């Protein structure tokens, strides 16, 4: 039988200095797609969820769409909004679990969400999913290049995969990569070892364009490291300083196959 892999997107880039709070209506305004509507709205789009759809076909998954939603970058996400969205996520996962076990979870996240109840919005969502599906189910999450990657995020996800481009043009590719990694996890071919480094840098977004120096050379180095068959993924995130959290700023995540020393060294 094909593997049953759930997929969801909840995404927001939060600027806490904005006076405009991001409430539930802000997410509705951008489009909230639940269940099969998430596939219909994302089909043939250059989005992570679009990549999940194509990747699931290539990897012969039974893709279980939970929800897909984002909101325009703005102020802090309200408690009501994040509680309602996370509640929908849990309800969707539990509904799918009634039909049989879920083998894995794909999440399209941003990485710079700040909420009224938790400064680490993605950490909160990952904890919510982990609490719902249990400790043994692999979770692979995609992140924006402007993610403020936290230790909590890399601890709760088995693998995080960030964009390689800014301006962003590789969202679907990263979604497909997430599916390929998930397939290897489900076949028992990978045992991820993850190292996160947070150098004390708050680079401005305007200097993170990957076609120009210095980000171009950093990304080229990351891709060279990924040529090593022991390396699952190297993610470079410039961060998003206006989130103004303890985890804001530059982040490097190296994920290897069962080799923590190599991950730390790279």
C-alpha positions as a Markdown table, in Angstrom:
| # | Residue | x | y | z |
|---|---|---|---|---|
| 1 | Unk | 0.0 | 0.0 | 0.0 |
| 2 | Unk | 1.2 | 3.6 | -0.7 |
| 3 | Unk | 2.5 | 5.5 | 2.3 |
| 4 | Unk | 0.0 | 8.0 | 3.8 |
| 5 | Unk | 1.7 | 11.4 | 4.1 |
| 6 | Unk | -0.2 | 14.4 | 5.5 |
| 7 | Unk | 0.6 | 17.9 | 4.1 |
| 8 | Unk | -0.1 | 21.3 | 5.5 |
| 9 | Unk | 0.9 | 25.0 | 5.0 |
| 10 | Unk | 0.6 | 27.7 | 7.6 |
| 11 | Unk | 2.9 | 30.7 | 6.7 |
| 12 | Unk | 3.5 | 34.2 | 7.9 |
| 13 | Unk | 6.5 | 36.6 | 8.0 |
| 14 | Unk | 5.9 | 38.7 | 11.1 |
| 15 | Unk | 7.2 | 42.3 | 11.5 |
| 16 | Unk | 6.5 | 43.0 | 15.2 |
| 17 | Unk | 7.1 | 46.7 | 14.6 |
| 18 | Unk | 4.0 | 46.9 | 12.4 |
| 19 | Unk | 0.9 | 48.4 | 14.1 |
| 20 | Unk | -1.4 | 46.1 | 12.1 |
| 21 | Unk | -2.0 | 42.8 | 13.9 |
| 22 | Unk | -2.4 | 39.7 | 11.8 |
| 23 | Unk | -5.8 | 38.3 | 12.8 |
| 24 | Unk | -7.7 | 35.4 | 11.5 |
| 25 | Unk | -9.4 | 37.6 | 8.8 |
| 26 | Unk | -6.0 | 38.4 | 7.4 |
| 27 | Unk | -5.4 | 34.7 | 6.7 |
| 28 | Unk | -8.9 | 34.4 | 5.2 |
| 29 | Unk | -8.2 | 37.3 | 2.9 |
| 30 | Unk | -5.2 | 35.5 | 1.4 |
| 31 | Unk | -7.2 | 32.3 | 1.0 |
| 32 | Unk | -7.8 | 29.5 | 3.4 |
| 33 | Unk | -7.9 | 26.1 | 1.7 |
| 34 | Unk | -8.9 | 23.0 | 3.7 |
| 35 | Unk | -8.7 | 19.4 | 2.6 |
| 36 | Unk | -8.9 | 18.7 | -1.1 |
| 37 | Unk | -9.2 | 22.5 | -1.7 |
| 38 | Unk | -5.5 | 22.7 | -0.7 |
| 39 | Unk | -4.6 | 20.5 | -3.7 |
| 40 | Unk | -6.9 | 22.2 | -6.1 |
| 41 | Unk | -5.6 | 25.7 | -5.2 |
| 42 | Unk | -1.9 | 24.6 | -5.3 |
| 43 | Unk | -1.9 | 22.4 | -8.4 |
| 44 | Unk | 0.7 | 23.4 | -11.0 |
| 45 | Unk | 1.8 | 26.4 | -8.8 |
| 46 | Unk | 5.4 | 27.3 | -7.9 |
| 47 | Unk | 4.7 | 26.8 | -4.2 |
| 48 | Unk | 5.8 | 24.3 | -1.6 |
| 49 | Unk | 2.4 | 22.7 | -1.6 |
| 50 | Unk | 2.6 | 22.5 | -5.4 |
| 51 | Unk | 5.9 | 20.7 | -4.9 |
| 52 | Unk | 4.3 | 18.4 | -2.4 |
| 53 | Unk | 1.7 | 17.4 | -5.0 |
| 54 | Unk | 4.3 | 16.6 | -7.7 |
| 55 | Unk | 6.7 | 15.0 | -5.2 |
| 56 | Unk | 3.9 | 12.8 | -3.8 |
| 57 | Unk | 3.2 | 11.5 | -7.3 |
| 58 | Unk | 6.9 | 10.9 | -8.0 |
| 59 | Unk | 7.4 | 9.1 | -4.6 |
| 60 | Unk | 4.0 | 7.3 | -4.9 |
| 61 | Unk | 2.6 | 8.7 | -1.7 |
| 62 | Unk | -1.0 | 8.9 | -0.8 |
| 63 | Unk | -1.0 | 12.7 | -0.1 |
| 64 | Unk | -3.4 | 13.7 | 2.7 |
| 65 | Unk | -4.1 | 17.4 | 2.3 |
| 66 | Unk | -4.9 | 19.1 | 5.6 |
| 67 | Unk | -4.8 | 22.8 | 4.9 |
| 68 | Unk | -2.9 | 25.6 | 3.0 |
| 69 | Unk | -3.0 | 29.2 | 4.2 |
| 70 | Unk | -0.7 | 32.2 | 4.4 |
| 71 | Unk | -1.2 | 35.9 | 5.2 |
| 72 | Unk | 0.5 | 39.0 | 3.9 |
| 73 | Unk | 3.5 | 40.1 | 6.0 |
| 74 | Unk | 2.3 | 42.3 | 8.8 |
| 75 | Unk | 2.2 | 42.6 | 12.6 |
| 76 | Unk | 2.1 | 40.0 | 15.3 |
| 77 | Unk | -0.2 | 37.0 | 14.7 |
| 78 | Unk | -3.0 | 37.2 | 17.3 |
| 79 | Unk | -3.7 | 34.5 | 19.8 |
| 80 | Unk | -7.1 | 33.9 | 18.3 |
| 81 | Unk | -5.6 | 33.4 | 14.8 |
| 82 | Unk | -2.9 | 31.0 | 15.7 |
| 83 | Unk | -5.1 | 29.0 | 18.1 |
| 84 | Unk | -7.8 | 28.6 | 15.4 |
| 85 | Unk | -5.3 | 27.7 | 12.7 |
| 86 | Unk | -3.5 | 25.2 | 14.9 |
| 87 | Unk | -6.8 | 23.8 | 15.9 |
| 88 | Unk | -7.8 | 23.2 | 12.3 |
| 89 | Unk | -4.4 | 21.5 | 11.7 |
| 90 | Unk | -4.9 | 19.1 | 14.7 |
| 91 | Unk | -8.5 | 18.4 | 13.6 |
| 92 | Unk | -7.4 | 17.6 | 10.1 |
| 93 | Unk | -4.6 | 15.3 | 11.2 |
| 94 | Unk | -6.9 | 13.5 | 13.7 |
| 95 | Unk | -9.5 | 13.0 | 11.0 |
| 96 | Unk | -7.0 | 11.4 | 8.7 |
| 97 | Unk | -5.8 | 9.2 | 11.5 |
| 98 | Unk | -9.3 | 7.8 | 11.9 |
| 99 | Unk | -8.9 | 6.3 | 8.4 |
| 100 | Unk | -5.5 | 4.7 | 9.2 |
| 101 | Unk | -2.0 | 5.5 | 10.5 |
| 102 | Unk | -0.2 | 8.5 | 9.1 |
| 103 | Unk | 3.3 | 7.6 | 8.0 |
| 104 | Unk | 4.7 | 11.1 | 7.7 |
| 105 | Unk | 4.0 | 14.8 | 7.8 |
| 106 | Unk | 5.1 | 17.5 | 5.3 |
| 107 | Unk | 4.9 | 21.1 | 6.5 |
| 108 | Unk | 5.3 | 24.3 | 4.5 |
| 109 | Unk | 6.3 | 26.9 | 7.1 |
| 110 | Unk | 7.9 | 30.3 | 6.9 |
| 111 | Unk | 10.2 | 30.4 | 9.9 |
| 112 | Unk | 9.7 | 34.0 | 10.9 |
| 113 | Unk | 6.2 | 33.8 | 12.5 |
| 114 | Unk | 5.7 | 35.6 | 15.8 |
| 115 | Unk | 2.5 | 35.1 | 17.7 |
| 116 | Unk | 0.9 | 36.6 | 20.8 |
| 117 | Unk | 1.2 | 33.2 | 22.6 |
| 118 | Unk | 4.6 | 32.1 | 21.4 |
| 119 | Unk | 7.5 | 34.1 | 19.8 |
| 120 | Unk | 8.6 | 31.0 | 17.9 |
| 121 | Unk | 5.5 | 30.5 | 15.8 |
| 122 | Unk | 6.9 | 27.6 | 13.8 |
| 123 | Unk | 8.2 | 25.9 | 16.9 |
| 124 | Unk | 4.7 | 26.1 | 18.3 |
| 125 | Unk | 3.2 | 24.6 | 15.2 |
| 126 | Unk | 5.8 | 21.8 | 15.0 |
| 127 | Unk | 5.2 | 21.0 | 18.7 |
| 128 | Unk | 1.5 | 20.9 | 18.0 |
| 129 | Unk | 2.0 | 18.4 | 15.1 |
| 130 | Unk | 4.5 | 16.3 | 17.1 |
| 131 | Unk | 2.1 | 16.1 | 20.0 |
| 132 | Unk | -0.7 | 15.0 | 17.7 |
| 133 | Unk | 1.1 | 12.3 | 15.6 |
| 134 | Unk | 3.6 | 11.1 | 18.2 |
| 135 | Unk | 7.4 | 10.9 | 18.4 |
| 136 | Unk | 8.0 | 8.2 | 15.8 |
| 137 | Unk | 6.4 | 9.8 | 12.7 |
| 138 | Unk | 8.8 | 11.7 | 10.5 |
| 139 | Unk | 8.2 | 15.4 | 10.0 |
| 140 | Unk | 9.9 | 17.3 | 7.1 |
| 141 | Unk | 9.4 | 21.1 | 7.0 |
| 142 | Unk | 10.2 | 23.6 | 4.3 |
| 143 | Unk | 11.3 | 27.1 | 5.4 |
| 144 | Unk | 11.7 | 30.5 | 3.7 |
| 145 | Unk | 15.2 | 31.9 | 3.2 |
| 146 | Unk | 14.2 | 34.6 | 5.7 |
| 147 | Unk | 13.5 | 32.1 | 8.4 |
| 148 | Unk | 14.7 | 32.8 | 11.9 |
| 149 | Unk | 15.6 | 29.2 | 12.6 |
| 150 | Unk | 15.4 | 28.1 | 16.3 |
| 151 | Unk | 16.9 | 25.1 | 18.1 |
| 152 | Unk | 13.3 | 24.1 | 18.9 |
| 153 | Unk | 12.4 | 23.9 | 15.2 |
| 154 | Unk | 15.3 | 21.6 | 14.3 |
| 155 | Unk | 14.7 | 19.5 | 17.3 |
| 156 | Unk | 11.0 | 18.9 | 16.6 |
| 157 | Unk | 11.4 | 18.3 | 12.8 |
| 158 | Unk | 13.4 | 15.4 | 11.5 |
| 159 | Unk | 14.6 | 17.5 | 8.5 |
| 160 | Unk | 14.2 | 21.2 | 7.7 |
| 161 | Unk | 14.8 | 22.4 | 4.1 |
| 162 | Unk | 15.1 | 26.1 | 3.3 |
| 163 | Unk | 14.8 | 28.0 | 0.1 |
| 164 | Unk | 18.0 | 28.4 | -2.0 |
| 165 | Unk | 16.9 | 31.6 | -3.7 |
| 166 | Unk | 16.0 | 35.2 | -3.1 |
| 167 | Unk | 14.0 | 36.5 | -4.9 |
| 168 | Unk | 12.3 | 33.2 | -4.2 |
| 169 | Unk | 11.9 | 31.0 | -7.3 |
| 170 | Unk | 12.5 | 27.5 | -6.0 |
| 171 | Unk | 9.5 | 26.9 | -3.7 |
| 172 | Unk | 8.1 | 23.9 | -5.7 |
| 173 | Unk | 11.6 | 22.5 | -6.0 |
| 174 | Unk | 12.0 | 22.5 | -2.2 |
| 175 | Unk | 8.6 | 20.9 | -1.8 |
| 176 | Unk | 9.7 | 18.1 | -4.1 |
| 177 | Unk | 13.0 | 17.8 | -2.3 |
| 178 | Unk | 11.0 | 17.4 | 1.0 |
| 179 | Unk | 9.1 | 14.5 | -0.5 |
| 180 | Unk | 12.2 | 12.8 | -1.7 |
| 181 | Unk | 13.8 | 13.1 | 1.8 |
| 182 | Unk | 10.5 | 11.9 | 3.3 |
| 183 | Unk | 10.6 | 8.8 | 1.0 |
| 184 | Unk | 14.1 | 7.9 | 2.1 |
| 185 | Unk | 13.1 | 8.4 | 5.8 |
| 186 | Unk | 10.1 | 6.1 | 5.3 |
| 187 | Unk | 12.3 | 3.4 | 3.7 |
| 188 | Unk | 14.6 | 3.6 | 6.7 |
| 189 | Unk | 17.5 | 4.8 | 4.6 |
| 190 | Unk | 18.2 | 8.0 | 6.6 |
| 191 | Unk | 18.9 | 8.7 | 10.3 |
| 192 | Unk | 19.2 | 12.5 | 10.4 |
| 193 | Unk | 21.9 | 14.1 | 12.5 |
| 194 | Unk | 21.4 | 17.9 | 12.6 |
| 195 | Unk | 23.7 | 20.8 | 13.6 |
| 196 | Unk | 22.4 | 24.4 | 13.8 |
| 197 | Unk | 24.7 | 27.4 | 14.0 |
| 198 | Unk | 23.5 | 31.0 | 14.7 |
| 199 | Unk | 26.3 | 33.5 | 14.1 |
| 200 | Unk | 25.6 | 36.9 | 15.6 |
| 201 | Unk | 24.4 | 38.5 | 12.4 |
| 202 | Unk | 21.3 | 40.4 | 11.5 |
| 203 | Unk | 21.7 | 41.0 | 7.8 |
| 204 | Unk | 19.1 | 43.2 | 6.1 |
| 205 | Unk | 16.8 | 41.5 | 3.6 |
| 206 | Unk | 18.0 | 43.7 | 0.8 |
| 207 | Unk | 21.5 | 42.2 | 1.0 |
| 208 | Unk | 20.3 | 38.6 | 0.9 |
| 209 | Unk | 19.8 | 38.3 | -2.8 |
| 210 | Unk | 21.3 | 35.0 | -3.8 |
| 211 | Unk | 22.4 | 36.2 | -7.3 |
| 212 | Unk | 24.8 | 38.7 | -5.7 |
| 213 | Unk | 27.7 | 38.5 | -3.3 |
| 214 | Unk | 28.0 | 37.6 | -0.5 |
| 215 | Unk | 25.0 | 35.3 | -0.4 |
| 216 | Unk | 25.8 | 33.8 | -3.9 |
| 217 | Unk | 29.1 | 32.4 | -2.6 |
| 218 | Unk | 27.6 | 31.1 | 0.6 |
| 219 | Unk | 24.9 | 29.3 | -1.4 |
| 220 | Unk | 27.5 | 27.9 | -3.8 |
| 221 | Unk | 29.4 | 26.5 | -0.8 |
| 222 | Unk | 26.3 | 24.9 | 0.6 |
| 223 | Unk | 25.5 | 23.2 | -2.7 |
| 224 | Unk | 29.1 | 21.9 | -2.8 |
| 225 | Unk | 28.7 | 20.4 | 0.6 |
| 226 | Unk | 25.5 | 18.7 | -0.5 |
| 227 | Unk | 27.4 | 16.8 | -3.1 |
| 228 | Unk | 28.7 | 14.6 | -0.3 |
| 229 | Unk | 26.4 | 11.5 | -0.2 |
| 230 | Unk | 26.6 | 11.7 | 3.6 |
| 231 | Unk | 24.9 | 15.1 | 3.6 |
| 232 | Unk | 21.1 | 15.2 | 3.4 |
| 233 | Unk | 20.7 | 19.0 | 3.2 |
| 234 | Unk | 22.5 | 22.3 | 3.9 |
| 235 | Unk | 20.1 | 25.2 | 4.6 |
| 236 | Unk | 21.3 | 28.8 | 4.7 |
| 237 | Unk | 18.8 | 31.3 | 6.2 |
| 238 | Unk | 19.4 | 35.0 | 6.2 |
| 239 | Unk | 16.8 | 35.5 | 8.8 |
| 240 | Unk | 14.2 | 38.3 | 9.3 |
| 241 | Unk | 15.4 | 40.9 | 11.9 |
| 242 | Unk | 12.0 | 42.7 | 12.1 |
| 243 | Unk | 10.6 | 39.6 | 13.9 |
| 244 | Unk | 12.8 | 40.9 | 16.8 |
| 245 | Unk | 12.9 | 37.6 | 18.7 |
| 246 | Unk | 15.8 | 35.8 | 20.4 |
| 247 | Unk | 16.2 | 33.6 | 17.4 |
| 248 | Unk | 16.2 | 36.3 | 14.8 |
| 249 | Unk | 19.0 | 36.5 | 12.3 |
| 250 | Unk | 21.3 | 34.3 | 10.3 |
| 251 | Unk | 21.2 | 30.5 | 10.6 |
| 252 | Unk | 22.9 | 27.5 | 9.1 |
| 253 | Unk | 21.5 | 24.0 | 9.4 |
| 254 | Unk | 23.5 | 20.9 | 8.2 |
| 255 | Unk | 21.7 | 17.6 | 8.2 |
| 256 | Unk | 23.7 | 14.4 | 7.7 |
| 257 | Unk | 23.0 | 10.7 | 7.7 |
| 258 | Unk | 23.8 | 9.4 | 11.2 |
| 259 | Unk | 27.0 | 11.5 | 11.5 |
| 260 | Unk | 26.6 | 14.3 | 14.1 |
| 261 | Unk | 30.4 | 15.0 | 14.0 |
| 262 | Unk | 30.3 | 15.7 | 10.3 |
| 263 | Unk | 27.2 | 17.9 | 10.7 |
| 264 | Unk | 28.9 | 19.9 | 13.3 |
| 265 | Unk | 32.1 | 20.2 | 11.3 |
| 266 | Unk | 30.4 | 21.4 | 8.1 |
